[in-house]
Amino acid sequence: MDAFRGVLKFFLNQKTAIGYSFLALLTVGSERLFSLVAFKCPCSTANLVYGLVFLFAPAWVLLILGFFLNNRSWRLFTGCCVNPRKIFPRGHSCRFFYVLGQITLSSLVAPVMWLSVALLNGTFYECAMSGTKSSRLLGLICKGKPKECWEELYKVSCGKTSMTPTDNEELKLSLQAQSQILGWCLICSASFFSLLTTCYARCRSKVSYLQLNFWKTYAQKEKEHLENMFLEYANELSERNLKCFFENKRPDVFPMPTFAAWEAASELHSFHPSRQHYSTLHKVVEDGLELSPEDDETSMALVGTAHNV
């Protein structure tokens, strides 16, 4: 049992690395599946568009999914049209762009992985570049090759050019080599940029290394307990309402947070060394609630909407 707990603790501590490894394997598998099953280079003047779509469209979809599946995105934008002060609070107007930048960086992980794997494979890039009409690019690709290269480059991927098989294979290998060079450049650039942003964030940290680890542990535990409390209270409230409905009696008072409390606890957290609150919920519990005019207006708007429904 102790050995099992040790293994479980190790995996929990390394869950970020494990998650990225799983994402990398999933990206490699998806790219291979696309290449073998869905991708068929047309070997026509449409090569450029076709290759670029297969190269960038999945990356765009992964970026959108990254925003969509990130809870901080919805925490940032929920209710912002009703009360813009949620994303541009007084004294912290630039925090919106800071948080949006963090969300964007985390959402870029999967698209960058896709582009890196796709470029290292070289299939999509080879098809796209063989359809280029740029005289400058044609000059670089067909340098030292027969003149047929200028006119029949789009047929290289299918091997249907009038050039010799050797020249055709050399062109394909040249395009694939260019793709792999770009892939490694992207990987190196993304890794270096990730290192720089991490170092900058740690250098600008307002807390020490140990306190930062405690903060992360607290945030994780609070999230787990909050989800359990949601289930527990939702279950009790639904049971009470159904019981009162079927027994045709008035319900007992059920303790619930006020609207202002929900609003305050849903705000994005900002750490202050003078007030060591490790989450917005922690701040709300310690400091209590102070209704502002914006809270009153939002509450009135919500009540009015409920009456209309």
C-alpha positions as MATLAB code, in Angstrom:
seq = 'MDAFRGVLKFFLNQKTAIGYSFLALLTVGSERLFSLVAFKCPCSTANLVYGLVFLFAPAWVLLILGFFLNNRSWRLFTGCCVNPRKIFPRGHSCRFFYVLGQITLSSLVAPVMWLSVALLNGTFYECAMSGTKSSRLLGLICKGKPKECWEELYKVSCGKTSMTPTDNEELKLSLQAQSQILGWCLICSASFFSLLTTCYARCRSKVSYLQLNFWKTYAQKEKEHLENMFLEYANELSERNLKCFFENKRPDVFPMPTFAAWEAASELHSFHPSRQHYSTLHKVVEDGLELSPEDDETSMALVGTAHNV';
ca = [
       0.000    0.000    0.000;
       2.828    2.430    0.837;
       4.487    1.639   -2.494;
       1.212    2.330   -4.325;
       0.802    5.650   -2.499;
       4.368    6.569   -3.420;
       3.748    5.842   -7.095;
       0.443    7.738   -7.023;
       2.107   10.748   -5.359;
       4.855   10.716   -7.995;
       2.319   10.781  -10.844;
       0.326   13.528   -9.153;
       3.459   15.638   -8.734;
       4.400   15.062  -12.380;
       0.905   15.518  -13.804;
       1.909   18.584  -15.834;
       4.763   16.752  -17.546;
       2.554   13.693  -18.044;
      -0.194   15.865  -19.507;
       2.167   17.499  -21.997;
       3.619   14.104  -22.926;
       0.144   12.738  -23.562;
      -0.690   15.831  -25.620;
       2.479   15.346  -27.677;
       1.650   11.676  -28.351;
      -1.910   12.607  -29.282;
      -0.624   15.280  -31.666;
       1.799   12.859  -33.345;
      -0.938   10.246  -33.737;
      -3.424   12.770  -35.136;
      -0.886   14.108  -37.629;
      -0.025   10.605  -38.856;
      -3.712    9.786  -39.186;
      -4.317   12.950  -41.209;
      -1.333   12.224  -43.444;
      -2.258    8.611  -44.169;
      -6.065    8.804  -44.346;
      -7.328   12.314  -45.106;
      -4.452   14.044  -46.912;
      -4.184   13.572  -50.684;
      -2.120   16.210  -52.442;
      -4.027   17.147  -55.642;
      -0.821   17.705  -57.665;
      -2.338   20.744  -59.361;
      -2.207   24.499  -59.041;
      -4.297   24.094  -55.859;
      -1.357   22.510  -54.011;
      -0.460   25.690  -52.156;
      -3.913   26.290  -50.697;
      -4.515   22.599  -49.984;
      -1.205   22.119  -48.173;
      -1.516   25.312  -46.116;
      -5.067   24.420  -45.055;
      -3.927   21.044  -43.717;
      -0.959   22.708  -42.035;
      -2.707   25.633  -40.317;
      -6.422   24.755  -40.056;
      -5.929   22.053  -37.358;
      -3.639   24.433  -35.460;
      -6.367   27.108  -35.547;
      -8.976   24.609  -34.319;
      -6.664   23.534  -31.474;
      -6.156   27.194  -30.516;
      -9.928   27.776  -30.361;
     -10.356   24.598  -28.304;
      -7.591   25.786  -25.985;
      -9.539   28.987  -25.264;
     -12.828   27.099  -25.043;
     -11.580   24.479  -22.551;
      -9.694   26.947  -20.343;
     -11.787   27.774  -17.263;
      -9.998   31.099  -16.851;
     -11.398   32.250  -20.206;
     -14.977   31.920  -18.950;
     -14.073   33.334  -15.549;
     -12.669   36.358  -17.343;
     -15.535   36.975  -19.783;
     -18.655   35.779  -17.927;
     -20.871   38.790  -17.264;
     -18.433   41.316  -18.742;
     -21.105   42.779  -21.055;
     -23.436   43.381  -18.101;
     -20.720   44.818  -15.881;
     -17.508   45.862  -17.737;
     -15.892   46.597  -14.370;
     -15.367   42.868  -13.989;
     -12.616   42.855  -16.592;
     -11.481   46.474  -16.138;
     -11.641   47.055  -12.354;
     -10.538   50.389  -10.945;
      -6.802   50.450  -10.378;
      -6.264   47.189  -12.296;
      -7.276   48.077  -15.854;
      -4.270   46.334  -17.415;
      -4.874   43.052  -15.572;
      -7.345   41.958  -18.273;
      -4.605   41.962  -20.916;
      -2.180   40.208  -18.545;
      -4.630   37.371  -17.849;
      -5.640   37.172  -21.520;
      -1.956   36.828  -22.396;
      -1.583   33.942  -19.925;
      -4.638   32.206  -21.385;
      -3.322   32.695  -24.922;
       0.106   31.277  -24.058;
      -1.391   28.170  -22.469;
      -3.739   27.743  -25.456;
      -0.822   27.948  -27.905;
       0.805   24.750  -26.609;
      -1.292   22.347  -28.697;
      -1.155   24.407  -31.952;
       2.633   24.741  -31.704;
       2.930   20.993  -31.129;
       0.788   20.326  -34.202;
       2.813   22.690  -36.409;
       6.085   21.229  -35.138;
       5.048   17.624  -35.818;
       3.521   18.504  -39.197;
       6.664   20.361  -40.296;
       8.959   17.573  -39.110;
       6.948   15.096  -41.160;
       7.173   17.404  -44.192;
       4.172   16.084  -46.147;
       1.961   19.179  -45.875;
       4.817   21.625  -46.491;
       6.042   19.643  -49.501;
       2.594   19.757  -51.103;
       2.107   23.469  -50.328;
       5.493   24.642  -51.610;
       5.248   22.568  -54.775;
       2.250   24.700  -55.733;
       3.914   28.081  -55.264;
       3.820   30.584  -58.117;
       6.326   33.012  -56.635;
       9.234   33.453  -59.025;
      11.551   34.094  -56.078;
      10.597   30.847  -54.325;
      10.706   28.933  -57.602;
      14.208   30.245  -58.153;
      15.338   28.978  -54.753;
      13.638   25.580  -55.089;
      14.613   24.909  -58.712;
      18.162   26.229  -58.472;
      20.449   23.836  -60.309;
      17.498   21.746  -61.542;
      16.190   21.207  -65.111;
      13.946   23.883  -66.627;
      10.953   21.520  -66.309;
      11.106   22.188  -62.585;
       9.690   25.696  -63.126;
       6.702   24.400  -65.069;
       5.991   21.046  -63.383;
       6.905   21.628  -59.744;
       3.304   20.986  -58.656;
       3.602   17.408  -59.965;
       6.636   16.579  -57.807;
       4.577   15.212  -54.897;
       2.953   12.648  -57.208;
       6.147   11.838  -59.135;
       4.473   12.632  -62.480;
       6.973   15.172  -63.798;
       8.903   14.749  -67.039;
      12.149   15.040  -65.061;
      14.262   12.041  -64.258;
      13.293   10.041  -61.129;
      16.545   11.176  -59.521;
      15.771   14.883  -59.993;
      12.186   14.346  -58.821;
      13.360   12.574  -55.657;
      15.964   15.258  -54.971;
      13.260   17.949  -55.161;
      11.025   16.051  -52.752;
      13.874   15.534  -50.306;
      14.837   19.197  -50.602;
      11.301   20.350  -49.758;
      11.065   17.894  -46.868;
      14.427   19.091  -45.543;
      13.211   22.707  -45.633;
      10.089   21.666  -43.730;
      12.101   19.847  -41.063;
      14.443   22.807  -40.632;
      11.432   25.073  -40.076;
      10.008   22.525  -37.641;
      13.146   22.446  -35.531;
      13.387   26.256  -35.645;
       9.808   26.460  -34.362;
      10.527   23.959  -31.564;
      13.687   25.781  -30.486;
      11.999   29.193  -30.629;
       8.950   27.997  -28.661;
      11.147   26.317  -26.030;
      13.327   29.399  -25.619;
      10.303   31.712  -25.439;
       8.692   29.428  -22.853;
      11.877   29.517  -20.778;
      12.049   33.325  -21.009;
       8.408   33.837  -19.971;
       8.775   31.382  -17.079;
      11.975   33.060  -15.868;
      10.377   36.503  -16.168;
       7.282   35.395  -14.243;
       9.423   33.842  -11.471;
      11.684   36.907  -11.292;
       8.637   39.151  -10.922;
       7.029   36.857   -8.328;
       5.839   38.596   -5.161;
       6.193   35.425   -3.103;
       9.064   33.074   -2.276;
       9.587   29.645   -3.816;
       8.147   27.759   -0.816;
       5.153   30.063   -0.512;
       4.506   29.709   -4.240;
       4.438   25.907   -3.859;
       2.054   26.263   -0.920;
      -0.112   28.592   -3.021;
      -0.338   26.028   -5.814;
      -1.194   23.258   -3.351;
      -3.857   25.403   -1.699;
      -5.412   26.363   -5.043;
      -5.607   22.711   -6.096;
      -7.155   21.605   -2.800;
      -9.630   24.489   -2.809;
     -10.712   23.552   -6.333;
     -11.256   19.921   -5.324;
     -13.246   20.866   -2.214;
     -15.263   23.456   -4.134;
     -16.340   20.887   -6.711;
     -17.344   18.504   -3.917;
     -19.311   21.269   -2.172;
     -21.082   22.110   -5.445;
     -22.219   18.498   -5.748;
     -23.209   18.241   -2.089;
     -25.204   21.483   -1.955;
     -26.806   20.958   -5.360;
     -27.886   17.486   -4.266;
     -29.339   18.734   -0.962;
     -31.123   21.696   -2.597;
     -32.630   19.569   -5.355;
     -33.798   16.967   -2.808;
     -35.392   19.673   -0.650;
     -37.195   21.274   -3.609;
     -38.497   17.968   -4.970;
     -39.637   16.849   -1.542;
     -41.493   20.125   -0.934;
     -43.035   19.960   -4.403;
     -44.420   16.454   -4.038;
     -45.468   16.948   -0.402;
     -47.005   20.344   -1.197;
     -45.425   22.233    1.692;
     -43.307   25.332    2.196;
     -39.538   24.763    2.086;
     -37.219   25.315    5.010;
     -34.604   28.041    4.787;
     -31.595   26.810    2.841;
     -28.319   28.697    3.447;
     -26.794   29.901    0.190;
     -24.280   32.626   -0.764;
     -25.779   35.945   -1.789;
     -25.604   37.219   -5.350;
     -22.874   39.662   -4.314;
     -20.898   36.786   -2.766;
     -21.074   34.743   -5.990;
     -19.927   37.796   -7.946;
     -17.041   38.566   -5.614;
     -15.844   34.951   -5.465;
     -15.892   34.698   -9.279;
     -13.437   37.551   -9.810;
      -9.869   36.901  -10.907;
      -7.432   36.770   -8.023;
      -4.632   39.289   -7.556;
      -2.068   38.632   -4.819;
      -1.017   41.406   -2.404;
       1.920   40.778   -0.032;
       0.250   42.888    2.686;
      -2.897   40.700    2.578;
      -1.946   37.086    2.048;
      -5.068   35.768    0.361;
      -4.377   32.702   -1.753;
      -7.572   32.908   -3.806;
     -10.520   35.178   -4.440;
     -12.657   32.928   -2.257;
     -10.093   33.251    0.531;
     -10.267   37.050    0.203;
     -14.063   37.079    0.282;
     -14.161   34.926    3.421;
     -11.480   36.947    5.244;
     -12.573   40.458    4.268;
     -16.323   39.947    3.952;
     -18.492   41.613    1.337;
     -18.751   45.309    0.609;
     -21.500   46.130   -1.863;
     -20.552   48.757   -4.412;
     -22.940   50.669   -6.727;
     -21.963   48.316   -9.563;
     -23.040   45.321   -7.439;
     -26.410   46.923   -6.723;
     -26.971   47.660  -10.420;
     -26.046   44.107  -11.411;
     -28.328   42.654   -8.731;
     -31.230   44.804   -9.919;
     -30.582   43.751  -13.530;
     -30.601   40.071  -12.558;
     -33.853   40.433  -10.561;
     -35.471   42.274  -13.458;
     -34.438   39.539  -15.874;
     -35.850   36.874  -13.567;
     -39.208   38.668  -13.355;
     -39.357   38.931  -17.159;
     -38.770   35.185  -17.467;
];
